[in-house]
Amino acid sequence: MSRIHTLAFAALLALGIGSAQAQVSDEVDATPSAAAMAADLILVRPLGLVATVLGAGLFVVQLPLSLVQGEPPSEPARRLVVEPARFTFSRPLGDME
């Protein structure tokens, strides 16, 4: 009888370990790699800064035209300045989305 209990316990233990390993292997690591972080820091962030500065310049140039036409300047400001600035300064390092 002791042998049956031992075999049953071993089988239950093996099933428990197998399901625990299956749960761990199903998880996907969504963190950016070191290469993605380095590329973001060296290439993408400086380009985002350039886009923000150029967008601010374009916004200043088009601002009188928007005011003459009677349109609120909020949409061009959001597209030309706010979105590039958020992409450059607000997102986590290595996250390109």
C-alpha positions, 0 to 999 in steps of 0.5 A: 500500500505504501508503494501505491501512495508513493507512486500517486504522490510522485505522479501528482508532484510531476503533474504539478511541476509540469503545469507550473513550467507551462505557466512560466513558459507561456509568459512573453517578455515584452520589455525592450532589448538592450539593443532597442534601448541603445538605438532609441537613445542614440538615434531615435531620441535625437531625431525626435528632438529635431522633429520637435524643434522643426515642428515648433518652427513650422507652428510659429510660421503658420500661426498668423495664417491660422489666426487670419483664417479664424481657425483655432491653433490647437490642432496644428500645435498638437500635430507639430509640437505636442506629438513629437515632444511626447514621442521624444520625452514621455515614452519609455526608453526602447518603446517605439510604439 
